[in-house]
Amino acid sequence: MLQKEGSKMKVQYRRVSSVLQNLDRQEILDYCDKIFEEKESASTKDRPALQAMLEFVRSGDHIYCHSIDRISRSLKDLTEILDELKTKQVAITFLTENLTFSSDKDDPLATLQLQIMGALSQWELSVSKIRQAEGIKKAKLKGVYLGRKKSIDAGKIKAMSADGLGATVIAKTLGCSRQSVYRSLT
């Protein structure tokens, strides 16, 4: 969908962290003209749908997002994204927090709330990573955690290589990357 010159678009951004999650909790807004969705971690702002949305929006457009942590879990990235939108004169509303930011409105209290919520979101992500690492460490000590199940048969790779097949053919045959083939052969 291309934007017409001078038309104001209502855009929705929906995100969950992994392919195992679904977007159902973030209601589709019927009044939006375009929806950008993705299943990517918000620990970085280098996400395909987010970047596509930032390129798509123009002056006067309005973005609607379920909550602050859907845009970013990094306070620095969140601030940079909002600064970019402000520069482009694009408004954004976070529905859960009931906060709207636009280039024509400077609300110090809303900015404080955004920074607090952004900092809490970043802290929550950091704490969950620490807890995950602690859990894995304890499971390894108990002999319970064995890591990811091996999906590549190194024996097959070595046998195919011994038969004179190259890494590209082996990778295509076994459905893996050439790097995985090389790793198995070393």
Secondary structure as the mmCIF struct_conf table of DSSP 4:
data_model
#
loop_
_struct_conf.conf_type_id
_struct_conf.id
_struct_conf.beg_label_comp_id
_struct_conf.beg_label_asym_id
_struct_conf.beg_label_seq_id
_struct_conf.end_label_comp_id
_struct_conf.end_label_asym_id
_struct_conf.end_label_seq_id
HELX_LH_PP_P HELX_LH_PP_P1 LEU A 2 LYS A 4
TURN_TY1_P TURN_TY1_P1 GLU A 5 GLY A 6
STRN STRN1 LYS A 10 VAL A 16
BEND BEND1 SER A 17 SER A 18
TURN_TY1_P TURN_TY1_P2 VAL A 19 LEU A 20
BEND BEND2 GLN A 21 GLN A 21
BEND BEND3 LEU A 23 LEU A 23
TURN_TY1_P TURN_TY1_P3 ASP A 24 ARG A 25
BEND BEND4 GLN A 26 GLN A 26
TURN_TY1_P TURN_TY1_P4 ASP A 30 TYR A 31
BEND BEND5 ASP A 33 ASP A 33
STRN STRN2 LYS A 34 LYS A 39
TURN_TY1_P TURN_TY1_P5 ALA A 42 SER A 43
BEND BEND6 LYS A 45 LYS A 45
HELX_RH_AL_P HELX_RH_AL_P1 PRO A 48 PHE A 56
TURN_TY1_P TURN_TY1_P6 SER A 59 GLY A 60
STRN STRN3 HIS A 62 CYS A 65
BEND BEND7 HIS A 66 HIS A 66
HELX_RH_AL_P HELX_RH_AL_P2 ILE A 68 ILE A 71
BEND BEND8 ARG A 73 ARG A 73
HELX_RH_AL_P HELX_RH_AL_P3 LEU A 75 THR A 87
TURN_TY1_P TURN_TY1_P7 LYS A 88 GLN A 89
STRN STRN4 ALA A 91 PHE A 94
TURN_TY1_P TURN_TY1_P8 LEU A 95 ASN A 98
STRN STRN5 LEU A 99 PHE A 101
STRN STRN6 SER A 102 SER A 102
TURN_TY1_P TURN_TY1_P9 SER A 103 ASP A 104
STRN STRN7 LYS A 105 LYS A 105
HELX_RH_AL_P HELX_RH_AL_P4 PRO A 108 LYS A 142
TURN_TY1_P TURN_TY1_P10 GLY A 143 GLY A 143
BEND BEND9 ARG A 148 ARG A 148
HELX_LH_PP_P HELX_LH_PP_P2 LYS A 149 LYS A 150
BEND BEND10 ILE A 152 ILE A 152
HELX_RH_AL_P HELX_RH_AL_P5 ALA A 154 ALA A 162
TURN_TY1_P TURN_TY1_P11 ASP A 163 GLY A 164
HELX_RH_AL_P HELX_RH_AL_P6 ALA A 167 LEU A 174
TURN_TY1_P TURN_TY1_P12 GLY A 175 GLY A 175
BEND BEND11 CYS A 176 CYS A 176
HELX_RH_AL_P HELX_RH_AL_P7 ARG A 178 LEU A 185
#
